[in-house]
Amino acid sequence: MKLDVISHCTIDTIEINDSKYVVPGGPACYCSLTARILKFDVRLHTKFGSDFPLVDYLIEQKIVFENALSTKQTTQFTLNLVNSERELFLQNKCDPISNITLDADSVIISPLFDEISVELFEKIKNDASFVLLDPQGFLRRVNSENKIYLEQTDLNLSGISAIKVNSDELRSLTNNSNLDGIKILQKKGIDNVILTDKQNISLLSENKIYSITLPDIVLNDTTGIGDIFSSTFCCTMLKEKDVLWALSFAGGAAQAALESGQIGLEKIPLKGAIESNAYYFYNTIKFKEI
């Protein structure tokens, strides 16, 4: 099966307590590599500079990309992590992504900051039949210190098959939180609305809200966990056509990644770990009608 991923690669400086790690990442890498673990053929639409260190590795992993090299340096963030909270600073912004021709009719759109224009967003939605959106990059702005904050944003969400948001992103899109905000997104035409609130994950599909809870885990590096979750949800949904299995596998992938305790892309879990966790979550799903 095939999947297109649209997002910037990054070089992240991750600060945890008194330690600092400089690692490649971004949804482009986390989503693509997770999809490859799940045996999908991946075409990546991205931009990076000559400073990006993973070009050969992505090729080795059979991730296809073209016209990705920019004359600008790779998009860079600094992330200050304290448990599940983080402060995010934009240090550099690469060229935007343009001139996309999809290889598949299924796509993950996960912008980080200004790399996907509204016009390109609309074109992608029109060209694809299954679209999973992580809207974070459409909502982000920077202050005078380059610190990222979210702004109330009116985004055309028609043509979206699934969306993953946290509580702050939900509030920025709907001016509401929790159930009210989720229902507003559904009314905009989104089939599956996923809300991640720390350990608690909720999914509104049709007239039911399904929920799972990740176990208590000592958190180390949480960077990319949402991307691993999104990619696993998307791939499982495309393969199984079953929203409960998609939620279970996505939760299983997030749990396995967190339990690894690894930094950066090293936390992307193996397929076996995802599957074993998924069977557990499938049997713990709670639901209620709304």
PAZAPA-4460 file (N, C-alpha, C; in steps of 0.05 Angstrom, whole numbers, plus 32768, in hexadecimal, padded with zeros to 4 digits):
% residues 290
    n_x    n_y    n_z   ca_x   ca_y   ca_z    c_x    c_y    c_z   seq   type   mol
   8011   7FE8   8000   8000   8000   8000   8012   8019   8000     1      M     A
   8006   802F   7FF6   8016   8047   7FF2   800C   805E   8004     2      K     A
   801E   8070   800C   8017   8087   801C   802A   809E   8015     3      L     A
   801E   80B6   8012   802E   80CE   800E   802F   80DD   8029     4      D     A
   8046   80E8   8030   804A   80F8   8048   8054   8113   8040     5      V     A
   8047   8128   804B   804D   8144   8043   8054   8153   805C     6      I     A
   806E   815A   8060   8077   8169   8077   8095   816E   8075     7      S     A
   809F   8181   8084   80BB   8186   8085   80CB   8172   8096     8      H     A
   80E2   816B   808C   80F6   815F   809E   8102   8175   80B0     9      C     A
   810C   816D   80C7   8117   8181   80DA   8131   8177   80E5    10      T     A
   813F   818A   80F1   8155   8184   8104   814C   8190   811E    11      I     A
   8148   817F   8132   813D   8188   814C   8152   8188   8161    12      D     A
   8153   819D   8171   8163   819E   8189   8150   8198   81A0    13      T     A
   8153   8181   81AC   8141   8178   81C2   814F   817C   81DC    14      I     A
   8143   818C   81EE   814E   8192   8208   813D   8184   821D    15      E     A
   8149   8171   822C   813B   8162   8241   814C   8165   825A    16      I     A
   8141   8172   826E   8150   8178   8287   816A   8186   827F    17      N     A
   8180   817B   8286   819A   8188   8280   81A7   817D   8267    18      D     A
   8199   816B   8258   81A5   815F   8241   819A   816B   8227    19      S     A
   81AB   816B   8213   81A3   8177   81F9   81AA   8163   81E3    20      K     A
   8197   815E   81D1   819B   814B   81BB   8194   8159   81A1    21      Y     A
   81A5   8157   818D   819F   8162   8172   819A   814A   8160    22      V     A
   8181   8148   8156   8179   8130   8147   8168   8138   812F    23      V     A
   816A   8129   8119   8157   812E   8103   813B   8124   810A    24      P     A
   8127   812F   80FD   810B   8126   8104   80F7   8134   80F2    25      G     A
   80E1   813C   80FF   80CB   8148   80F0   80B7   8132   80E8    26      G     A
   809D   8139   80E5   8089   8126   80DC   8092   8118   80C2    27      P     A
   80A0   8126   80B1   80AA   8119   8098   80B8   80FF   809E    28      A     A
   80C9   80FF   80B2   80D9   80E7   80B9   80C9   80D4   80CB    29      C     A
   80BD   80DE   80E0   80AE   80CD   80F2   8097   80BE   80E4    30      Y     A
   8087   80CD   80D4   8070   80C0   80C6   807A   80AD   80B0    31      C     A
   808E   80B5   80A1   8097   80A5   808B   80A4   808B   8095    32      S     A
   80B5   808D   80A9   80C3   8075   80B3   80B0   8062   80C1    33      L     A
   809C   806D   80CF   8087   805C   80DC   8077   804E   80C7    34      T     A
   8070   805B   80B1   8061   804F   809C   8071   8038   808F    35      A     A
   808B   803C   808C   809C   8027   8081   809D   800F   8093    36      R     A
   809E   8014   80AE   809D   7FFD   80C1   8084   7FED   80BC    37      I     A
   806E   7FFB   80B5   8054   7FEE   80B0   8051   7FE5   8093    38      L     A
   8067   7FE4   8084   8068   7FD8   806A   805A   7FE8   8054    39      K     A
   8058   8002   8058   804D   8014   8043   8063   801F   8032    40      F     A
   805D   8022   8018   806E   8031   8006   8069   804F   800B    41      D     A
   807E   805E   800F   807B   807A   8017   8089   808D   8003    42      V     A
   807A   80A1   7FFA   8085   80B7   7FEC   8084   80D0   7FFE    43      R     A
   809B   80DC   8003   809D   80F2   8015   80A0   810C   8005    44      L     A
   808F   8120   800B   8091   813A   8000   809B   814D   8015    45      H     A
   80B4   8157   8012   80C1   8166   8028   80D6   8179   801C    46      T     A
   80E2   8188   802E   80F9   8199   8027   810D   8197   803E    47      K     A
   8126   8195   8037   813C   8196   804B   8155   81A2   803E    48      F     A
   8167   81AB   804F   8180   81B7   8045   8197   81A3   8044    49      G     A
   81AE   81AD   803C   81C6   819C   803A   81CF   8192   8055    50      S     A
   81C5   819F   806A   81CC   8197   8086   81BD   8180   8090    51      D     A
   81A8   8176   8081   8198   8160   808B   81A7   8146   8088    52      F     A
   81AA   8137   809F   81BC   8120   809E   81B0   8105   8096    53      P     A
   8196   8104   8091   8189   80EA   808E   8182   80E3   8071    54      L     A
   818D   80F1   805E   8185   80EC   8042   818A   80CF   803A    55      V     A
   81A2   80C5   803F   81AA   80AA   8037   8199   8096   8047    56      D     A
   8193   809B   8060   8183   8089   8070   8167   8087   8065    57      Y     A
   815B   809D   805E   8140   809C   8053   813F   808C   8039    58      L     A
   8154   808F   8029   8156   8080   8010   8159   8062   8016    59      I     A
   8169   805C   802A   816D   8040   8032   8152   8033   803B    60      E     A
   8142   8044   8048   8128   803A   8051   8112   803A   803B    61      Q     A
   811B   8040   8023   810A   803F   800B   80F3   8054   800D    62      K     A
   80F9   806B   8019   80E6   8081   8019   80ED   8092   8000    63      I     A
   80DA   8096   7FEF   80DE   80A4   7FD6   80D9   80C2   7FDA    64      V     A
   80EB   80D2   7FD0   80E7   80EF   7FD0   80F7   80FC   7FB9    65      F     A
   80EC   8112   7FAF   80F9   8120   7F99   80F8   813E   7F9E    66      E     A
   810C   814C   7F93   810D   8169   7F94   810B   8173   7FB1    67      N     A
   8117   8164   7FC4   8115   816B   7FE0   812B   817E   7FE9    68      A     A
   8142   817E   7FDB   8159   818D   7FE4   8155   81AB   7FDF    69      L     A
   8158   81BB   7FF4   8155   81D8   7FF2   8170   81E6   7FF5    70      S     A
   8172   81FE   7FEB   818A   820E   7FF0   818A   821A   800C    71      T     A
   8173   8219   8019   8171   8222   8035   8177   820B   8048    72      K     A
   817E   8211   8060   8183   81FD   8074   8169   81F0   807D    73      Q     A
   816B   81D8   8088   8154   81C9   8091   8145   81D8   80A7    74      T     A
   812A   81D4   80A8   811A   81DF   80BD   8124   81D5   80D8    75      T     A
   8127   81E7   80EB   8133   81E0   8105   8121   81EA   811C    76      Q     A
   811E   81D9   8130   810F   81E1   8148   8120   81DA   8161    77      F     A
   811C   81E9   8176   8126   81E2   8190   810E   81DB   81A1    78      T     A
   810F   81C4   81AE   80F9   81BA   81BF   8103   81B7   81DB    79      L     A
   80F6   81C5   81ED   80FC   81C2   820A   80E7   81B1   8216    80      N     A
   80ED   8198   821E   80DA   8185   8227   80DA   8182   8245    81      L     A
   80C3   8184   8251   80BF   817E   826E   80A7   816C   8270    82      V     A
   80AC   8152   8275   8097   813E   8275   8087   813F   825B    83      N     A
   806D   8143   825C   805D   8144   8243   805A   8160   8238    84      S     A
   8065   8174   8246   8063   8190   823D   807D   8197   822E    85      E     A
   807A   81AA   821B   8091   81B3   820C   808F   81CF   8203    86      R     A
   80A6   81DC   8202   80A8   81F7   81F5   80B7   81F3   81DB    87      E     A
   80AD   8200   81C6   80B7   81FC   81AB   80C0   8216   819F    88      L     A
   80D8   8217   8194   80E3   822F   8188   80EC   8229   816B    89      F     A
   80E4   823A   8159   80ED   8237   813D   8107   8245   8139    90      L     A
   811B   8235   812F   8136   8240   812B   813C   8245   810E    91      Q     A
   8130   8235   80FC   8134   8239   80DF   811D   822E   80D0    92      N     A
   8117   823A   80B9   8101   8230   80A8   810B   822B   808C    93      K     A
   8107   8213   8082   810F   820C   8067   80FB   8216   8053    94      C     A
   8100   8211   803A   80EE   8219   8024   80D3   820B   8027    95      D     A
   80BD   8217   801E   80A3   8209   801F   80A3   81F2   800B    96      P     A
   8090   81E0   800F   808C   81C9   7FFD   8079   81D2   7FE6    97      I     A
   807F   81CA   7FCE   806F   81D3   7FB7   806F   81BE   7FA1    98      S     A
   805E   81C2   7F8D   805E   81B0   7F75   805B   8193   7F7C    99      N     A
   8047   818C   7F8B   8043   8170   7F94   8032   8161   7F80   100      I     A
   803C   8149   7F79   802B   8135   7F6A   802A   811C   7F7C   101      T     A
   8013   8116   7F85   8010   80FF   7F97   8015   80E5   7F89   102      L     A
   8021   80D2   7F97   8026   80B7   7F8D   8010   80A4   7F95   103      D     A
   8001   80AC   7FAA   7FEB   809B   7FB5   7FD2   80AD   7FB9   104      A     A
   7FBC   80A0   7FBE   7FA4   80B0   7FC5   7FA0   80B1   7FE3   105      D     A
   7FB4   80AA   7FF2   7FB3   80AC   8010   7FCB   80BD   8018   106      S     A
   7FC6   80D0   802B   7FDB   80E3   8031   7FDA   80EB   804F   107      V     A
   7FF1   80F0   805B   7FF3   80FE   8074   7FFD   811A   806F   108      I     A
   7FEE   812E   8079   7FF6   814A   8077   7FFD   8153   8094   109      I     A
   8016   815A   8098   801E   8161   80B4   8032   8178   80B3   110      S     A
   8029   8190   80AD   803B   81A7   80AC   8047   81AE   80C7   111      P     A
   805F   81B9   80C7   806C   81C3   80DF   806A   81E1   80E2   112      L     A
   8071   81EF   80CD   8070   820C   80CE   8072   8218   80B1   113      F     A
   805C   821F   80A6   805C   822E   808C   8066   821F   8074   114      D     A
   806A   8205   8075   8074   81F7   805D   805F   81EF   804A   115      E     A
   8045   81EF   8053   802F   81E7   8041   801C   81FE   803F   116      I     A
   8019   8209   8027   8007   8220   8023   7FEA   8217   8024   117      S     A
   7FD7   8229   8028   7FBB   8223   8027   7FB3   8218   800C   118      V     A
   7FBF   8224   7FF7   7FB8   821B   7FDC   7FC2   81FE   7FD7   119      E     A
   7FD9   81F7   7FE1   7FE3   81DC   7FDE   7FD3   81C9   7FEF   120      L     A
   7FCB   81D1   8006   7FBA   81C1   8018   7FA0   81BA   800A   121      F     A
   7F94   81CD   7FFD   7F7B   81C8   7FEE   7F7F   81B4   7FD7   122      E     A
   7F95   81B8   7FC9   7F9B   81A6   7FB2   7F9F   818A   7FBB   123      K     A
   7FAE   8186   7FD1   7FB3   816B   7FDB   7F99   815D   7FE3   124      I     A
   7F88   816C   7FF0   7F6E   8161   7FF9   7F5D   8158   7FE0   125      K     A
   7F5F   8168   7FCB   7F4F   8161   7FB3   7F5B   8149   7FA5   126      N     A
   7F75   8144   7FA8   7F82   812F   7F99   7F82   8114   7FA8   127      D     A
   7F7B   8115   7FC2   7F7D   80FC   7FD2   7F62   80F3   7FDB   128      A     A
   7F5F   80D9   7FE0   7F46   80CF   7FEA   7F46   80CA   8008   129      S     A
   7F5E   80C6   8014   7F60   80C4   8031   7F76   80D7   803A   130      F     A
   7F6E   80EA   804B   7F81   80FF   8055   7F80   80FF   8073   131      V     A
   7F98   80F9   8080   7F9B   80FD   809C   7FAA   8117   80A0   132      L     A
   7F9F   8129   80B1   7FAA   8143   80B6   7FB3   8146   80D3   133      L     A
   7FCC   814E   80D7   7FD5   815A   80F0   7FD9   8177   80EB   134      D     A
   7FC7   8188   80F6   7FC6   81A4   80ED   7FDA   81B7   80FB   135      P     A
   7FEC   81AD   810B   7FFC   81BD   811D   8009   81D5   810E   136      Q     A
   8015   81CF   80F7   8024   81E4   80E9   8013   81FA   80DD   137      G     A
   7FF9   81F5   80D9   7FE7   8209   80D0   7FDF   821D   80E6   138      F     A
   7FE3   8214   80FF   7FDA   8224   8116   7FF1   8233   8123   139      L     A
   800A   822C   811D   8021   8237   812B   8029   8253   8122   140      R     A
   8031   8263   8135   803C   827E   8130   8055   8280   8142   141      R     A
   8066   8294   813D   807D   8299   814E   807C   82B5   815A   142      V     A
   8085   82B7   8173   8087   82D2   817F   80A3   82DE   817A   143      N     A
   80A9   82F4   8187   80C2   8302   8182   80DB   82F1   818A   144      S     A
   80D7   82DD   819B   80ED   82CC   81A3   80ED   82B1   8194   145      E     A
   80DD   82B0   817E   80DB   8298   816E   80CE   8281   817C   146      N     A
   80C0   8286   8192   80B1   8272   81A0   8097   826C   8192   147      K     A
   8091   8253   818E   8078   824B   8181   8060   824E   8193   148      I     A
   804B   825A   8188   8031   825A   8196   801C   8254   8181   149      Y     A
   8004   824D   818A   7FEE   8246   8179   7FDA   825D   8177   150      L     A
   7FD0   8262   815F   7FBD   8278   815B   7FA2   826D   8151   151      E     A
   7F8C   8279   8159   7F72   8272   814F   7F73   8273   8130   152      Q     A
   7F6B   825D   8123   7F6F   825B   8106   7F56   824F   80FA   153      T     A
   7F4C   825B   80E4   7F35   8250   80D5   7F40   8241   80BE   154      D     A
   7F3E   8227   80BF   7F4A   8215   80AB   7F34   8205   809E   155      L     A
   7F35   8204   8083   7F21   81F4   8074   7F27   81D7   8077   156      N     A
   7F16   81C9   8086   7F1C   81AD   808D   7F0B   8199   807D   157      L     A
   7EFE   81A3   8068   7EEF   8191   8057   7F03   817E   8049   158      S     A
   7EFB   8166   8044   7F0C   8153   8036   7F20   8145   8047   159      G     A
   7F1E   8148   8062   7F30   813B   8074   7F24   8122   807F   160      I     A
   7F32   810C   807D   7F28   80F2   8086   7F2C   80EE   80A4   161      S     A
   7F43   80F7   80AE   7F49   80F5   80CA   7F5B   810C   80D2   162      A     A
   7F57   8116   80EB   7F68   812C   80F5   7F71   8124   8111   163      I     A
   7F8A   812A   8118   7F94   8126   8133   7F9C   8141   813F   164      K     A
   7F90   8147   8156   7F95   8161   8163   7F9A   815C   8181   165      V     A
   7FA9   816E   818E   7FAA   816E   81AB   7F96   8183   81B4   166      N     A
   7F94   8187   81CE   7F80   8199   81D9   7F84   81B6   81D0   167      S     A
   7F9D   81BF   81CF   7FA3   81DA   81C7   7F9D   81DF   81AA   168      D     A
   7FA3   81CB   8199   7F9D   81CD   817C   7F7F   81CC   8178   169      E     A
   7F71   81BC   8187   7F54   81BB   8184   7F47   81D6   818B   170      L     A
   7F51   81E3   81A0   7F47   81FD   81A8   7F4D   8212   8192   171      R     A
   7F65   8210   8186   7F6C   8223   8171   7F5A   8220   8158   172      S     A
   7F51   8208   8153   7F40   8203   813B   7F23   8208   8140   173      L     A
   7F1A   8205   8159   7EFD   8205   815E   7EF4   8219   8174   174      T     A
   7F08   8224   8183   7F02   8235   819A   7EF4   8226   81B0   175      N     A
   7EF6   820B   81AE   7EEA   81FA   81C2   7EFD   81E3   81C9   176      N     A
   7EF8   81D5   81DE   7F09   81BF   81E5   7EF9   81A6   81EA   177      S     A
   7F06   8190   81EC   7EFA   8176   81F2   7EE3   8170   81E0   178      N     A
   7ECC   8166   81EA   7EB7   815C   81DA   7EAB   8170   81C7   179      L     A
   7EA6   8188   81D0   7E9A   819D   81BF   7EAC   81A3   81A7   180      D     A
   7EC6   81A5   81AC   7ED8   81AA   8196   7EDA   8193   8182   181      G     A
   7EDA   817B   818D   7EDB   8163   817B   7EC3   8162   8169   182      I     A
   7EAB   8168   8174   7E93   8167   8165   7E92   817D   814F   183      K     A
   7E9E   8194   8155   7EA0   81AA   8141   7EB1   81A0   8129   184      I     A
   7EC7   8193   812F   7ED8   8189   8119   7EC9   8174   8109   185      L     A
   7EBB   8163   8116   7EAB   814F   8107   7E97   815C   80F4   186      Q     A
   7E8B   8171   80FE   7E77   817F   80EE   7E83   818D   80D5   187      K     A
   7E9D   8191   80D6   7EAB   819C   80BF   7EB0   8187   80A9   188      K     A
   7EA8   816E   80AF   7EA9   8159   809B   7EBF   8144   809F   189      G     A
   7ECC   8145   80B6   7EE2   8132   80BC   7ED7   8118   80C6   190      I     A
   7EDF   8102   80BA   7ED4   80E8   80C2   7EDD   80DF   80DD   191      D     A
   7EF7   80E3   80E3   7F03   80D9   80FC   7F12   80F0   8109   192      N     A
   7F0A   80F8   8121   7F17   810D   8130   7F25   8101   8148   193      V     A
   7F40   8104   8149   7F50   80F9   815F   7F5A   810F   8171   194      I     A
   7F55   810D   818B   7F5E   8120   819E   7F72   8112   81B1   195      L     A
   7F8B   811C   81B2   7F9E   8111   81C4   7FA2   8125   81DB   196      T     A
   7F9E   811C   81F3   7FA1   812D   820B   7FB2   811D   821F   197      D     A
   7FCC   8121   821C   7FE0   8112   822B   7FDB   80F4   8228   198      K     A
   7FD4   80E6   823D   7FD1   80C9   823B   7FB5   80C1   822F   199      Q     A
   7FA3   80D3   822F   7F88   80CD   8226   7F83   80D4   8209   200      N     A
   7F7A   80C0   81FA   7F76   80C3   81DD   7F59   80BC   81D7   201      I     A
   7F4C   80CF   81CA   7F30   80CC   81C2   7F2D   80CE   81A4   202      S     A
   7F19   80BF   819A   7F14   80BE   817D   7EF6   80C0   8179   203      L     A
   7EED   80D5   816B   7ED1   80D7   8163   7ECE   80CD   8147   204      L     A
   7EBD   80B8   8143   7EB8   80AD   8129   7E9A   80A7   8128   205      S     A
   7E8C   80B2   8114   7E6F   80B1   8112   7E63   80BC   812C   206      E     A
   7E53   80AC   813B   7E46   80B7   8153   7E52   80AB   816C   207      N     A
   7E6A   80A1   816B   7E77   8095   8183   7E92   80A2   8188   208      K     A
   7E98   80A5   81A2   7EB3   80AD   81AB   7EC0   8095   81B7   209      I     A
   7ED7   808D   81AC   7EE7   8077   81B6   7EFF   8083   81C5   210      Y     A
   7F07   8075   81DA   7F1E   8080   81E9   7F30   8069   81F3   211      S     A
   7F4A   8070   81F4   7F5E   805E   8200   7F70   806F   8211   212      I     A
   7F7D   8062   8224   7F8F   8071   8236   7FAA   8063   8236   213      T     A
   7FBF   8073   822F   7FDA   8068   8230   7FE2   8064   824D   214      L     A
   7FF2   804F   8252   7FFA   8049   826E   800E   805E   8278   215      P     A
   8011   805F   8292   8024   8072   829E   8040   8069   8296   216      D     A
   804E   807C   8289   8069   8077   8280   807B   808F   8288   217      I     A
   8093   8089   8292   80A6   809F   8297   80AE   80AB   827C   218      V     A
   80A8   80C4   8278   80AC   80D0   825E   80C8   80DB   825B   219      L     A
   80D4   80D6   8244   80EE   80E0   823D   80EB   80F4   8226   220      N     A
   80EF   80EB   820E   80EB   80FC   81F6   80D0   80F5   81EA   221      D     A
   80BE   8108   81E9   80A4   8104   81DD   80A2   810E   81C0   222      T     A
   80B8   8118   81B6   80B9   8123   819A   80B1   810D   8186   223      T     A
   809E   8113   8174   8097   8100   815F   8082   80EC   8167   224      G     A
   807A   80EB   8180   8067   80D7   8188   804C   80DA   8179   225      I     A
   8044   80F3   8176   802B   80F9   8167   802D   80F0   814A   226      G     A
   8045   80F4   813E   8049   80EC   8123   8048   80CD   8120   227      D     A
   8054   80BF   8132   8054   80A2   8132   8037   8098   8135   228      I     A
   8028   80A5   8147   800C   809F   814B   7FFC   80A3   8131   229      F     A
   7FFF   80BB   8125   7FF0   80C2   810D   7FF6   80AF   80F6   230      S     A
   800F   80A9   80F2   8017   8097   80DB   800C   807B   80DF   231      S     A
   800D   8071   80F8   8003   8057   80FE   7FE4   8056   80FA   232      T     A
   7FD7   806B   8104   7FB9   806C   8101   7FB2   806C   80E3   233      F     A
   7FC0   807C   80D4   7FBA   807F   80B7   7FBF   8064   80A9   234      C     A
   7FD6   8058   80AD   7FDD   803F   809F   7FC9   8028   80A7   235      C     A
   7FC3   8027   80C1   7FB0   8011   80C9   7F94   8016   80BE   236      T     A
   7F8C   802F   80BE   7F71   8035   80B3   7F70   802E   8095   237      M     A
   7F85   8034   8086   7F86   802E   806A   7F86   8010   8065   238      L     A
   7F94   8001   8076   7F98   7FE4   8072   7F80   7FD5   807C   239      K     A
   7F76   7FDC   8094   7F61   7FCC   80A2   7F45   7FD7   809E   240      E     A
   7F43   7FF0   8096   7F28   7FFD   8093   7F18   7FFB   80AD   241      K     A
   7F25   7FFD   80C4   7F18   7FF8   80DE   7F23   800D   80F1   242      D     A
   7F12   8020   80FA   7F1B   8036   810B   7F24   802D   8126   243      V     A
   7F19   8017   8131   7F21   800D   814B   7F3D   8002   814A   244      L     A
   7F43   7FF2   8135   7F5E   7FE8   8132   7F72   7FFE   812D   245      W     A
   7F69   8012   811E   7F7B   8029   8118   7F82   8038   8132   246      A     A
   7F6E   803C   8143   7F73   8049   815D   7F85   8038   816F   247      L     A
   7F80   801E   816F   7F8F   800B   8180   7FAC   800A   8177   248      S     A
   7FB1   8008   815D   7FCC   8006   8153   7FDB   8021   8157   249      F     A
   7FCD   8037   8154   7FDA   8051   8158   7FE2   8055   8175   250      A     A
   7FCF   804D   8187   7FD6   804E   81A4   7FED   803C   81AA   251      G     A
   7FED   8024   819E   8002   8011   81A3   801D   801B   8199   252      G     A
   801D   802A   8183   8036   8035   8179   8041   804B   818B   253      A     A
   802F   805C   8194   8036   8072   81A7   8042   8066   81C0   254      A     A
   8035   8052   81CB   803E   8046   81E4   805A   8039   81E0   255      Q     A
   805E   802B   81CB   8077   801E   81C5   808E   8032   81C2   256      A     A
   8087   8048   81B4   809B   805D   81B0   80A3   806A   81CB   257      A     A
   808F   8070   81DC   8095   807C   81F6   80A5   8069   8208   258      L     A
   809D   8050   8207   80AA   803C   8219   80C7   8037   8211   259      E     A
   80CE   803D   81F8   80EA   8039   81EF   80FD   804B   81FE   260      S     A
   80F4   8063   8206   8106   8076   8214   811B   8082   8202   261      G     A
   8118   807E   81E8   812C   8087   81D5   8128   80A4   81CD   262      Q     A
   813D   80B0   81C2   813D   80CC   81B9   8139   80CD   819B   263      I     A
   8128   80DF   8191   8125   80E3   8175   8119   80CB   8166   264      G     A
   8123   80C7   814E   8118   80B2   813D   811D   8096   8147   265      L     A
   8130   8093   815A   8135   8078   8165   811D   806C   8174   266      E     A
   8109   807D   817A   80F2   8073   8189   80DD   8067   8177   267      K     A
   80E0   8069   815C   80CC   805D   814B   80CB   803F   8150   268      I     A
   80B4   8034   8157   80B3   8018   8160   80B3   8004   814A   269      P     A
   80B9   7FEB   8150   80B7   7FD5   813D   809A   7FCC   813A   270      L     A
   8094   7FC0   8124   8079   7FB7   811E   806E   7FA4   8133   271      K     A
   807F   7F92   813D   8076   7F7F   8151   806D   7F8C   816B   272      G     A
   807C   7FA1   8173   8075   7FAF   818C   805A   7FBE   8189   273      A     A
   8056   7FCA   8171   803D   7FD8   816B   8026   7FC4   816D   274      I     A
   8029   7FAD   8160   8013   7F9A   815F   800C   7F8F   817A   275      E     A
   8020   7F88   818A   801A   7F7C   81A5   800B   7F91   81B6   276      S     A
   8013   7FAA   81B5   8005   7FBE   81C4   7FE9   7FC3   81B9   277      N     A
   7FE6   7FC1   819F   7FCC   7FC6   8192   7FB7   7FB3   819C   278      A     A
   7FBE   7F99   819F   7FAB   7F85   81A9   7FA1   7F8C   81C5   279      Y     A
   7FB4   7F96   81D5   7FAC   7F9F   81F0   7F98   7FB6   81EF   280      Y     A
   7F9F   7FCA   81DF   7F8D   7FE2   81DE   7F72   7FDB   81D2   281      F     A
   7F71   7FC9   81BF   7F58   7FC2   81B2   7F44   7FB7   81C7   282      Y     A
   7F4E   7FA9   81DB   7F3D   7F9E   81F0   7F37   7FB1   8207   283      N     A
   7F43   7FC9   8206   7F3E   7FDD   821B   7F2F   7FF6   8211   284      T     A
   7F28   7FF6   81F8   7F1A   800E   81EC   7EFF   8012   81FA   285      I     A
   7EFB   802B   8203   7EE1   8033   820E   7ED3   8044   81F9   286      K     A
   7EB8   8044   81FA   7EA9   8054   81E7   7E8F   805E   81F3   287      F     A
   7E86   8074   81E8   7E6B   807E   81EF   7E5F   808B   81D7   288      K     A
   7E45   808A   81D5   7E37   8097   81BF   7E32   80B4   81C7   289      E     A
   7E31   80C5   81B2   7E2C   80E2   81B7   7E15   80EB   81A6   290      I     A
***
